[in-house]
Amino acid sequence: MEQSAAPSGFTFSYRFRVRWAEVDRQGVVFNPHYFAYADLGCTEYFRAIGFPYPEGLESLGCDLYAVSAQGNFRGSARYDDELELAYRTALLGRTSVRFETRIDRGDALLFEGALVYVCVDLRSRAPAALPAELVECICAFERTPPGRKIG
């Protein structure tokens, strides 16, 4: 759908609708789809910060690999609900980045989660420093500066 006004603490949000294929036998969104929604948020976030994904990282010889996904389910979305997915960079490390996300339906919080990615060199698949270009795009975009992990 489109970018919308982000909830407090988030600079970016994106609206979308629940599709029929995403609901389970009970008529609510099947829980794993919330992580797919978070992945959609990551794609749209990169677009919003002006850093092309995956081309921007590939041109620098690296990519981001997911190493952790955590979530808390607070409510249930149903078919055709319009949802707002908010996304932000919460923490930047030397090789890793932690994104936080939340999904709301109107005033109802349905999901909140965190995704951690590690930057890897495409040839060796070993951890690599986050590209300065990506860090600069994130820091220029976020209203609340991400925390920094030392070490």
N, C-alpha and C positions, 0 to 999 in steps of 0.2 A: 504494500500500500504506500505509505509515505512517512517521512519523518514528522514527528510531532513534538510538542513541548515536553521536555524531560522532567521526571519527578525530582524533588529536592535531592541534591547530592550527585545527580547524574547530568552530564552535559548532552548526552545523546539518547534519543529514543526513536522507536520505529513501530508503526501500527501495522497489524496484519490480522487476517481472519482465520479461524480454525476451519480446516477442510474436513470433509466427511471421512476420508481415509485415516484421519488422526484420532478418531474416537473409538473407544472400545465397546464391549458388549453392554456396559453400564451406561453408555451414551456420553461418557466424559473423555477428555483427552487422555490417551494412554500415557502413563508417566514418562517413558523414555522420550516421548516427543518433546518434552520440555528441554531436554539437552540438545535436540535437533534445533529447537527454536533458539537456544543460546548460540549455537553455531551460526544460524542465520544472522543473529545479532552481531557476531564477530565480523562477518562479511560486510554487513551494512555499516558497521563502525569504521572499518578500514576505508570504505568508500567515503564516509563522511569526513575523516581526518585527512583525506587527500593522498593516501598511500595505497597504490594499487596492489591488490592481492589476487593471485600469488606472484604476479610479474615483478613487483617491486623487490620482493625478497629473492626470487630466482636470479634477477640481474645482479644481485650482490653475493650470489653463491650460497644462499642459506634458505631455510624454511623454519616454520614453527611447528613443533610436535606437541600434541596434547599429552600431559603427564598426570593431570589430576582433574576430576570433575566432581563437584559436590553440589548437592541441592537439597532444599527444604521445601516440601509441598505444603502450601497453606490453604489451598482451595482448589476447586475443580472448574475447568473451562469445558464448554460444550460446543457442539457443532455450530458454526457460523457466528460464534462470539467474536467481537472485535477486541483484540488484545493490544496492549502497549508493552513493548519490550524495551527496557532501559538497559544501557550498557556503559561501562566505564573501565578505565584502567585504574586499578587500585594500588598496584605495587610493581615497580620496575627493579629487577635485579641485574646482575652483570650479564647473565645468559637467559634469564627467565622473566616472564611477565604474568601477572595475575589480573584477570578481568573479573569484574563482578557484574551480575545481571539480576534483574527482577522483571517479573511479568505481572501486569495488573489488568483487571477487567473493571473499568471505571475506578471506583474507590476501593475495590477489593484486591488485596495482594494475593496472588495465586502461587507464585514460585519465586524463590530467591536462591541464587547459586553463585559459584565461583569456578572459574576455569583457569588452570595454570598451563602455560606453554613454555617449552624450552626451545631456544634458537639452536639449530644444528647446521653444521657445514654439510652441504649437499654431497660432497665427495666422500668424506670420512664418516659421516653420520655422528660425529662427535659434537658435544656442546660447543657453541661459539658465542662470542659476545653479540648482544643485540645490536643491530646496525644503528649508528648514530642518527641516520636519516629517519628511521622509524621512531626512535626516542624523541627526536625534535618535533615530528608531526604530532605525536601524542601530547607532549608537554605544551605545544602551542594551542592545541584544541581544548584540552580539559580546563574547566573553570576551577576545579579543585585539583591542585597538583597531586600526582600519584606519589605514594610513599616510595622511598628508595631503600633497597636492600643492600647493605654493605657486605662485601665478602663473597 
